Amino acid sequence: MLEFHEVPDDLKNLIDDYLDGVISAQGMKELESRLRANDEARHYFVRYVRLHTDLGLAARAQLA
């Protein structure tokens, strides 16, 4: 399983752009292609998205 420091910066940037809602159409194609082609990248993506979601929910809960 890929650790954070092992993930290429350009893949991290694509994932961040996706989560921030600013990914371009070309970026989305690139992200999809890389996730389809690499099982470890998919696992990293899922873990990162879960963490992003959990942190967002925790932050909202503290504001309530």
C-alpha positions in Angstrom: 0.0 0.0 0.0 1.3 3.4 -0.9 2.2 5.8 1.9 1.8 9.5 1.5 5.5 10.1 0.8 5.4 7.5 -2.0 2.6 9.0 -3.9 3.7 11.1 -6.9 3.0 14.8 -6.3 1.1 15.2 -9.6 -1.3 12.4 -8.4 -1.7 14.1 -5.1 -2.5 17.4 -6.9 -5.1 15.7 -9.1 -6.8 14.2 -6.1 -6.8 17.6 -4.2 -8.2 19.3 -7.3 -10.9 16.7 -7.4 -11.8 17.1 -3.8 -11.7 20.9 -4.0 -14.1 20.7 -7.0 -11.7 22.5 -9.3 -10.4 19.6 -11.4 -10.4 20.2 -15.2 -11.9 17.8 -17.7 -8.4 16.8 -18.7 -7.4 16.4 -15.1 -10.4 14.2 -14.4 -9.5 12.0 -17.4 -5.9 11.7 -16.1 -7.1 10.9 -12.6 -9.5 8.2 -13.8 -6.9 6.7 -16.0 -4.3 6.5 -13.3 -6.8 5.0 -10.8 -7.9 2.4 -13.3 -4.3 1.4 -14.0 -2.9 1.3 -10.5 -4.5 -0.7 -7.6 -2.3 1.0 -5.0 -3.2 4.4 -6.3 -6.9 3.5 -6.0 -6.4 2.3 -2.4 -4.6 5.6 -1.6 -7.4 7.6 -3.2 -10.0 5.8 -1.1 -8.1 6.3 2.1 -7.4 10.0 1.3 -11.1 10.7 0.4 -12.3 9.0 3.6 -9.9 11.1 5.7 -10.9 14.3 3.9 -14.6 13.4 4.5 -14.0 12.5 8.2 -12.1 15.8 8.8 -14.8 17.8 7.1 -17.5 16.2 9.2 -15.5 16.6 12.4 -15.0 20.3 11.7 -18.7 20.8 11.0 -19.6 19.0 14.2 -17.4 21.3 16.3 -19.2 24.3 14.7 -22.6 23.0 15.6 
